[in-house]
């Protein structure tokens, strides 16, 4: 999973991007910050990369960053059996 932070220019671009993110069945969590023109969301890398490309094609995307996240169930130590 990855956290994506998108910065968009203008309310119309922000609204279009937010709509796309919310329509995606792959997005696990989303936060919109209208005053700063940001959207943050959590999604699997492959699906989210495609989503960001669509948002870019729509116009208004000025910045995108992404960071890998290890969720409790994703971490290797979470899959090891517990010792007695």
Secondary structure, 3 states (H helix, E strand, C coil): CEEEEEEECCHHHHHHHHHHHHHCCCEEEEEEECCCCEEEEEECHHHHHHHHHHHHHHCCEEEEEEEECCCCCCCHHHHCCCCC
